Amino acid sequence: MDRMKQVNLLEGEVDDAKLIEDFLVDCKLRNFSEESVRSYKSILRITSRFLKQNGLSFLSLDRNGLKKLLKFLINDKGYAIKTLENYFSALSSFYDYLAYEGFVERNPVLPFRKRYIRQYKAERRNLVSERKLISVEQMRMLINSILDPRDKAIVTLLAKTGIRRKELINIDVDNIDWEEQSIRLKPHPKRSNLIVFFDDECARVLHRWLNARKNWKVAPGCKALFIGTECQENM
């Protein structure tokens, strides 16, 4: 461990709040998205409060403390499998930073995730594999049953392009290229290709929605393709 950090630890100058603050600065230097930084901040604050209540700190956390944390998140917080995966992934990134900076010798979350969280991931995959996809005919019936032009456009666009919900929410009207029948999506960490294409049927549905959208009391400067019932940019 770095000698200066040893001195700081002995003098009690490095507390959990300071470690979180420095880690978030590091995240911004690494060009993490604002959403990721907010998520890390929330997760680390929850963890810090839990550790403090149990007489622990980030620098003293061991596998027994991690077990207690996992039980707390499952039993008290009621976190679902996917949330647990994201939670311990963020916590592992934090400890990677602490190890890199010399505050800890190694990341204690890595072996813990391998032993415990992997089992939850396996169970989640089994649940996903049991899901049944609807047929093309069933999807067509669903779309035809929707009368509201906005809702019909939303379902049609999701079905035709396979984009994610958040990607759909972030689409602006001027992101659509009608000549190429394509949409340029906002950058997303899980997507490399930001251009998606739609067919003639989807184009007709989108045009109907845009005509109906003109009658909505849209907030000034709102460019969002899909607006909520309260006329705000986000649904």
HELIX and SHEET records of a PDB file:
HELIX    1   1 ARG A    3  LEU A   10  1                                   8    
HELIX    2   2 ASP A   16  LEU A   29  1                                  14    
HELIX    3   3 GLU A   34  GLN A   53  1                                  20    
HELIX    4   4 PHE A   58  SER A   60  5                                   3    
HELIX    5   5 ARG A   63  LYS A   71  1                                   9    
HELIX    6   6 PHE A   72  ASP A   76  3                                   5    
HELIX    7   7 ILE A   81  GLU A  101  1                                  21    
HELIX    8   8 VAL A  109  PHE A  112  1                                   4    
HELIX    9   9 ARG A  113  ILE A  117  3                                   5    
HELIX   10  10 ARG A  118  SER A  129  1                                  12    
HELIX   11  11 VAL A  136  SER A  145  1                                  10    
HELIX   12  12 PRO A  149  THR A  161  1                                  13    
HELIX   13  13 ARG A  165  ILE A  169  1                                   5    
HELIX   14  14 VAL A  173  ASN A  175  5                                   3    
HELIX   15  15 ASP A  200  ARG A  213  1                                  14    
SHEET    1   A 3 ILE A 176  ASP A 177  0                                        
SHEET    2   A 3 SER A 182  ARG A 184 -1                                        
SHEET    3   A 3 ILE A 195  PHE A 197 -1                                        
END                                                                             
